[in-house]
Amino acid sequence: MKTKYISLFFSFVIAFGMMSCSSEIPNGDTSKFSDLKSPEEDMVKKDYLPLKHPCMLHTQADIDRVKSNLTRSPWKDAYAQLEASDYAQSSYTEKTSALLDGYLKRMDKNNWSGKYPDYSNYTSCMYDAAAAYQLALRYQLSGNTVFADAAVKLFNAWATNCKGILRMEGYTNNIPDPNLYLIPIQAHQWANAAELLRDYNGWDRNDFEKFKTWMKDTFYSVSNMFLKNHNGGQGNMHYWLNWDLAQMTSILSIGILCDDNVLINQAIVYFKNEEGRYKEAGNIKNAVPSIGEDLFAFDNYRAVAMAEYVGKYNLIKDEAFNKGTLVGDDFVYDSNSFPYTSYSNPSYTNTTISTDQRGTKRPAWELFYGYCKAKGISSIYSGKWAEQMRPDGGGGNYGPNSGGFDQLGFGTLMYYRE
C-alpha cells in the first residue's frame, strides 16, 4: 500500500520539540552567509497517486483500532484527556480577528511591535490548528457531528479571513523577518485535521477546495522558498535541522491533502538528498519515515537511534518527574556521559551538549514506542518516557507557548500498542 508508512513522516516534530536549541532568531537578525545548493523542486521521482485517504498521521485502520479499544485502559483514560481539552469543545471559536490586517506574523518584538501591534499573531493560527485537529479527531472517534461542524468553521474562517504570511518588498524573498519561516510548523497540523474531515458531508466541497488553495498559497509558497535558498543563503546561521524539517513536513502534508504528486516528491527527494545538511543533539541526524518507505528503519534505524539518544539524555528520575524546576541530580544520567561532537557555525560554537530545556515534557514518545513494539525492536528510553507521560495530552496540556503546540499529541490514544 502506498500509504503504509506515511504517518511516520510527521513525527519530525518529536525531535523538533525535544532538542535544546531555541527555534527563533534573536532580534530577527538577517545577516547573510554562504549559499547552499537548493533542491530540484519539480523533480518527480515516483508516482504516489492515488492515495488511500486518510493517510497522514492516521489511517482508517488506525481510527477503527482505537475506537474498538475506547472502553479499555489506557485508551479510555487517553480519550478522557481529549474530551477534557479546551481545544476539543464544540463551543471553541476561531481567532482570526487577531490578524489585524489579515496577515500572519511571527516577528521580533523589538524591531516590529511599533509598526505591527499584532507582530506575533501566529499564536492564533497555532491555537486554531490544534483545535481543528482535536475536534476532527473527537468526531472520528465519537461520530458526533457537532465536533466536525466546529472544525469546519475553523477551516472556513482561516481560508476566508487570512491573506497569508506577511511579505514586504526590499527584503530577502520578501520576508522581512526570518522567524516568519517558522509559521509553516502549523501547516501539517491544519492538513492532518482537514485530512480527517475531507469526506465529511457537512463540509461543502467548494469550501474544501478553497481551504486547499489557502494551504498552498499561505504555507507552500514560504516553505518552498526556504528550502530553495535558506533565506538567501543564510544556511549556516541559525537554521537548524528543525527548520528544514518543518518545511518538508509542510510540503508533504499539503501534497497529500491536495493529491499533488509533485509536492509529495519534492519533500521526499529533498529529505533523501539534503537531510544531512544540518545536525543537532550531538550530530545525531534525524531520519524521517515517508510514503511507502519505512524511513524509520532507514540507515539501520537511525531515527529510532536518535529518539533513544534524546530520550536517554532527557530521562527524569521517577521521583522527580513532576517537579517544577529540574536540576542535574533529577536526571537519570550525567550529561557529561553522552557522546557529543563539537559543532560550530558563524554565530557560536557548541562544545558541550546543551542543558537548556533538558527534561521538557512533550507528547512525542508514544509514536516511537508504538512503532518499535510493532516492529519488535528495542526502544528502552522512548518506552520509559511514554510510560511516565501516559496518558499524554496535546496542544493546551503543555503550556501556552509555541513549544507546547509543536506536537499534535494524544499519542497514547492513537499510537499505544499492547
N, C-alpha and C positions, 0 to 999 in steps of 0.2 A: 504494500500500500504506500502511495507516495507521501502520505501524511503521517506515517508511523511515528517518527521522532520529531515532528515539527514543534511540539510543545516545549521540548527541551531547549530550543534556541533561546527562548525568552528568559531562561534562568540566568542570563548575563547579569541581571540586577542583583543576584545573590552576591557575586564577587564585588560588584559595583558598590553595594551598600555597606559591605563589611570592611573595605580597605580603610587604612588610617589616613591617607592624604585627603585634604579638602578638595571639593569639586570646583568652587567658584574661584575666579581670578580676582585677587585683591585689587580694588580701585579700578577695575575694568581696564587693566593695562593692555595696550595694543602694540607693544614692541615687536618688531619683526625679526624672524630668524630664518635660517636656510629653508628652502623649499624642499618638499618631498614628492616623490612620484605619486600621481593620482591614479585611481583605478579606472579601468575601462568600463564606464557606467552602462554602456549599451551592449556589452558582450554577453550574448545569450549562450550558455553552455549546455543547458538541459531543459527539457520540456516538463515542467511540473504540473501542468494542467491536463485534465480537470482535477480540481481539488475536491476532496470529500469533506465538506463543511459540516460542523465546526471543526477547525483544525489548527487552532493556535495553542493556548495553554491547555485547553480541554477539548477532548473529542466527545462524541455522543456516548461512546462506550464508557468513558470516564464518568460522565454525568450519571449514567444508568447504574454504574457500580456504586457510586456514592449514595444515590437515592435508596438503593437496596440495603444500605447499612445505617441509615439515619437513626434507627432505634437502638443501635449498639454503640458501645464505647470503643474508641474515642470519638467517633463521628458525631454521636449525639451531643456531647459537650462542645465540640467544634462548631456544630451547626447553631447551637445556642449562642455561641460567641458572635456568629454572623448576624443572627436575629437581633442581638442586643446592640449592634453597631449603630451609631448615629447616622452613618452614611448608607445604611441599608433600609431606611424607613421610607415608606411611600409618601410621606409628608416633606421629604427633602426638597429644597428648592434651589434652582440654578443660581450661579453667582456671576453671570456675565456683566452685571451692572458695574463690577469692579474695573472693567475696561472702559475708562472714561472717554477715549477716542476710538474704541473698537479694536485696538491693537494690543497684543500680548507683549509684556515686557518682563525681563529679568535683568535688571541693570544696577550698577553700583550706586549706592545712595549718595556718596559724596559728589559724584560727577553729574548726577542726573535728577536728583529729587527736586531741585529748583525748577527745572523745565517740565518734569513729568511727576506730578504728585502720586501717580499710580506706577512709579518706576519699578515696582516689584509685584505687579498684579498677577504674575504667573501662578501664584498660590491658588487663585480661584479656579484655574484650569486643573491644577493638581487635585484640589478637593473634589471637584465635579467629576473628574475622571475616576477617582476612587469610588465615588458614589455610584456612577454608572455601572462599574464592574460589579460592585456588591449587590446592587439592585437586580442586575441581569442574572447574576448567579443565584440570588434568592428566588427569582422567578423560575429558573431552570430546575431548582430542587424542590420547590413547593407547588409549582403550577399556578400560583396566584397571579393573575394578570395585573393587579394593582402595582406590583413591583416593576413589571415590564413597562407599563404605561409611564411610570415615574422616570424610568431610564430613558425612554423615548423622548420625553420632554427635555431632558438634558442634551441628548444628541441634536435635536432640532434647534434648541436655543443657541448652541455654540455654532452650528452651521449657518445660522441666520445672523447672529449678532457679532461674531468675531471676524474681523477682517484679515487676520493672520498675525504673524510675528513682525514687530516693528522693523522697518527698513528706513535708511536715510542715505541720501546721496553724499558722496565725499568721504566715505569710509570703505575699508576693505570689504568686498562683497556686499556693500550697502548695509553692513551690520555694524551699528555704532558702538556696541559693547559686546565683546566675545561671550559673555555669560548668556546672551540670548541663544547661543547654540545648545544650551542645556535644556531649553524648553522641550525639545523633542523626546526627552525622557518620558513625557506623558503620552507620546504617540501610541506606543504599543498598549498602554492601558486603555485608551479610548478604543483602539482597534479590537482588543480582546473583549471588551464589553459589547461592542457592536457585533462582533462575530457570534456571540451567544444569542443575539436577537435578530440576526439577519433574516430569518424566516418567520419572524413574529407577524401575525396578521394585523396587529394593531399599529404597525409601523408602515406608513404609506410608502409605496415603492419609490415615488418621486422624492420623498424626503430622505429615504435611504441613499438614493443616488446623489442627492445634494450633500449629504454627510460625507460620502466617499470623496467627492470633489473637494470638499473643505479639508479633508485629511491630506490629500495630495498637495493642495495649494498652500496649506499652512505649514505642515511638517516636512513633507518630502523635499520641497524646494530648498529648505535650510539644511537638512541632513545631507542631501546630495552635494551642496556647495562645500560643506565642511569636509566630507570625505575626498573631494576633488583637490582641495588646496590647503586645508587646515588653516583657514582664515588668512590666506595669503602667504602661506609658508611659515607659519609660526609653530610648526610641529614640535619643536624641541623646547617650547617654553613651559607650558603648564598642562598640555593636553595629554593627560594620562590615558591609559588604555580604555578607561570607562567612558571617555568622550567618544572614542571611535565606536565602542560597543553600543552606546546609546543611539548613534546614528544608524548603525547596521540593523539594530532591532526595530527602529522606527521604519526604515525602508522595507524590511522583510514583512513586518506586520501590515503595512499599508498595501504591499504587494499581494499578500494573501487576501486581505479584506476585499481588494478590488480585482482579484483574479488576474493580476498583472505579472506575466511571466518574466518580463524584463526586470522589474523591480526585485522580484524574488531572486533572480540570478545575480543581480548587482550586489545584493547583500552577501550572498554565499560566495561568489567569486572574490569579493573583497576580503571576506574572512579568511578564505583559504590562502590568499596571496599576500595579505597585509597584516595578519593578526600578530605577527611577531615584532611589529614596529615599536610598540611601547611595552614597558614592563612595570609591574607593581609587586609589592609584597615579596621582596627578596628575589626578584627576577622570575617568579613563578608566573608563567603565561596562562591566560585564560583560553580554554578551548570551548567552542560554542556549538552544541549539537544543533542540527538543522534538518531540513526536509529530506526524508528518505535515507539519511546517512546518520548513523549513530556517532556523532562527533563527541559525545561524552566519552566514547571509547577510543576516539582518535588519539594517535600517538601514545599508545599504551595507557589509556585512561588518564590523560593529562589533566582534564577538567576535574576529575574526581580527586587527583593528587593535589590540585590547587585548593579544592574545598577542604580537604583534610588538613593541609598546611594552615589555612586560615582558621579552621575550626580548632585545631590544637593550640595555635598561638593565642586565640581569644578565650579559650576554655576557662570558665569560672568554677571555683570550688562550690560544691552544692550548698554549703552553709553560708556562702557569701552571695549567692545568685540574686537575691532580692535586695541587696544593699543599694543605697543611692549612689555613693561615690566609691569607686573601686581603687584599691592600691595594689602594689606589687604582690603582697602576700595573699591577696584574694584569688590569684590565678593559679591554676594547677601547675603551670610550667614557667620557669625562669625565662624571661625574654632573651637573655644572653645565650641561651642554649640552642637557638634556632639558626640554621644555615641562612646566610644573607650575603649578597654581593653588593658592594658599594655602588651607588648609582648617582650620576651627575647629569645636570642639564645647565643651560646658561644662567639659570636663576639661583641654583644652590646645589649642594652635594649632600646626599643621604648616606652617611657612613654606617648607620645602625638602623635596624628596623624600628619604625615609629611606635611609640606607646600612646600616641594621641588617639582617643576614642576606642582604645582597646577594651574589649568586652561589651561593646554596643550590641544591644539585642535587636535583631531584625528577623522577620518571618520568612526565612530563606531555607532553613535546613531540612525540612520535611521532603522537599523535592529531590535533593541529592540523596537523602537516606532512602526514600521510597524507590528511586531509580536503582540504587545499589542492591537493595533487597530483591528487587525483581530480577536483577542480573546475577545475583548470587555472589557478589563481590564485597569485600570488607569496606566499611566506612565507619570506623570507630568514633571519630570525633564529630562528624556530621550527625551520627546517631545519638551521641551524647547531647549535643545541642538540641536536636529535635526532641529528645526526651525531656530536657529541662524546660523547654518552652511550651510543651504540649498541654492544652491545645493553643496553638498560636492564633493571632488575630490578623488584622490587615491595616490599611490606612485608617488613622484615627486612634489606633491602640498603642502607638509607639511615639507619641509626641506630635506637636502641631507643625513642626518644621519639615523641610523637604526630605531629610533623611528618613523620616518616619513614613513617607509615602513613596519611597523609591520602589518598594516591592508591593505587588497587589496582595500578597499574603494568603491567609487561610489555607496554609499548606497541610495542616493536619486533616482538615476537611477534605481536601481534594487529592492529596498525594500519599496519605498514610497507607502502608501495606502491611498486612499481617504476615 
